[in-house]
Amino acid sequence: ADADLIVVAPTEGINGAFYKEMLASPLWQGLNAVKKGAVLTVLDDVWMAGIGYRSAGLILDDIAKFFKV
């Protein structure tokens, strides 16, 4: 499962213990997308639980920002 792009939506936020442990993991650091900086960290509340036009717009904003469009 070594993708070109990884989207991460940490449920406990970027300051959560699990997320920090994951980032420090040798398995995580060995992924090609991580090595290339192709990791998009997003808000779980928007990407997983968000509904409606507002969330859709925020998701598109995240994607546009990541791809610099």
CYANA upper distance limits for C-alpha pairs under 8 A (distance plus 0.5 A):
  2 ASP  CA     31 LEU  CA      6.48
  2 ASP  CA     32 ASN  CA      6.99
  2 ASP  CA     33 ALA  CA      7.81
  3 ALA  CA     31 LEU  CA      8.49
  3 ALA  CA     32 ASN  CA      7.79
  3 ALA  CA     33 ALA  CA      6.84
  4 ASP  CA     32 ASN  CA      7.45
  4 ASP  CA     33 ALA  CA      5.67
  4 ASP  CA     38 ALA  CA      7.46
  5 LEU  CA     33 ALA  CA      5.98
  5 LEU  CA     38 ALA  CA      5.62
  5 LEU  CA     39 VAL  CA      6.42
  5 LEU  CA     40 LEU  CA      8.12
  6 ILE  CA     33 ALA  CA      7.01
  6 ILE  CA     34 VAL  CA      8.36
  6 ILE  CA     38 ALA  CA      7.00
  6 ILE  CA     39 VAL  CA      5.33
  6 ILE  CA     40 LEU  CA      6.71
  7 VAL  CA     39 VAL  CA      6.36
  7 VAL  CA     40 LEU  CA      5.22
  7 VAL  CA     41 THR  CA      6.35
  7 VAL  CA     42 VAL  CA      7.62
  8 VAL  CA     39 VAL  CA      7.74
  8 VAL  CA     40 LEU  CA      6.66
  8 VAL  CA     41 THR  CA      5.21
  8 VAL  CA     42 VAL  CA      6.58
  9 ALA  CA     13 GLY  CA      8.32
  9 ALA  CA     41 THR  CA      6.41
  9 ALA  CA     42 VAL  CA      5.49
  9 ALA  CA     43 LEU  CA      6.10
  9 ALA  CA     44 ASP  CA      5.27
  9 ALA  CA     47 TRP  CA      7.76
  9 ALA  CA     48 MET  CA      8.22
 10 PRO  CA     14 ILE  CA      6.96
 10 PRO  CA     16 GLY  CA      8.44
 10 PRO  CA     19 TYR  CA      6.88
 10 PRO  CA     41 THR  CA      8.24
 10 PRO  CA     42 VAL  CA      8.06
 10 PRO  CA     43 LEU  CA      7.66
 10 PRO  CA     44 ASP  CA      6.60
 11 THR  CA     43 LEU  CA      8.45
 11 THR  CA     44 ASP  CA      6.05
 11 THR  CA     45 ASP  CA      8.44
 12 GLU  CA     16 GLY  CA      5.69
 12 GLU  CA     18 PHE  CA      8.48
 12 GLU  CA     19 TYR  CA      8.24
 13 GLY  CA     19 TYR  CA      7.99
 13 GLY  CA     43 LEU  CA      7.88
 13 GLY  CA     44 ASP  CA      8.23
 14 ILE  CA     19 TYR  CA      6.67
 14 ILE  CA     20 LYS  CA      7.78
 15 ASN  CA     19 TYR  CA      7.58
 15 ASN  CA     20 LYS  CA      7.38
 16 GLY  CA     20 LYS  CA      6.85
 17 ALA  CA     21 GLU  CA      6.59
 18 PHE  CA     22 MET  CA      6.55
 19 TYR  CA     23 LEU  CA      6.76
 20 LYS  CA     24 ALA  CA      6.88
 21 GLU  CA     25 SER  CA      6.78
 22 MET  CA     28 TRP  CA      7.04
 23 LEU  CA     28 TRP  CA      6.72
 23 LEU  CA     29 GLN  CA      7.55
 24 ALA  CA     28 TRP  CA      7.78
 24 ALA  CA     29 GLN  CA      7.68
 25 SER  CA     29 GLN  CA      6.78
 26 PRO  CA     30 GLY  CA      6.48
 27 LEU  CA     31 LEU  CA      7.32
 28 TRP  CA     34 VAL  CA      7.65
 29 GLN  CA     34 VAL  CA      6.59
 29 GLN  CA     35 LYS  CA      7.28
 30 GLY  CA     34 VAL  CA      7.70
 30 GLY  CA     35 LYS  CA      7.49
 31 LEU  CA     35 LYS  CA      6.86
 32 ASN  CA     36 LYS  CA      6.67
 33 ALA  CA     37 GLY  CA      6.53
 33 ALA  CA     38 ALA  CA      5.29
 33 ALA  CA     39 VAL  CA      6.86
 34 VAL  CA     38 ALA  CA      6.37
 34 VAL  CA     39 VAL  CA      6.53
 40 LEU  CA     66 PHE  CA      7.44
 42 VAL  CA     46 VAL  CA      8.36
 42 VAL  CA     47 TRP  CA      7.44
 42 VAL  CA     62 ASP  CA      8.00
 43 LEU  CA     47 TRP  CA      6.62
 44 ASP  CA     48 MET  CA      5.73
 44 ASP  CA     49 ALA  CA      7.14
 45 ASP  CA     49 ALA  CA      5.47
 45 ASP  CA     50 GLY  CA      6.22
 46 VAL  CA     50 GLY  CA      4.74
 46 VAL  CA     51 ILE  CA      8.15
 46 VAL  CA     55 SER  CA      6.04
 46 VAL  CA     58 LEU  CA      7.79
 46 VAL  CA     59 ILE  CA      7.66
 47 TRP  CA     55 SER  CA      7.77
 47 TRP  CA     59 ILE  CA      7.00
 50 GLY  CA     55 SER  CA      5.73
 50 GLY  CA     56 ALA  CA      8.37
 51 ILE  CA     55 SER  CA      6.12
 51 ILE  CA     56 ALA  CA      7.74
 52 GLY  CA     56 ALA  CA      6.82
 53 TYR  CA     57 GLY  CA      6.53
 54 ARG  CA     58 LEU  CA      6.79
 55 SER  CA     59 ILE  CA      6.61
 56 ALA  CA     60 LEU  CA      6.74
 57 GLY  CA     61 ASP  CA      6.62
 58 LEU  CA     62 ASP  CA      6.75
 59 ILE  CA     63 ILE  CA      6.83
 60 LEU  CA     64 ALA  CA      6.55
 61 ASP  CA     65 LYS  CA      6.55
 62 ASP  CA     66 PHE  CA      6.65
 63 ILE  CA     67 PHE  CA      6.70
 64 ALA  CA     68 LYS  CA      6.17
 64 ALA  CA     69 VAL  CA      5.52
 65 LYS  CA     69 VAL  CA      6.96
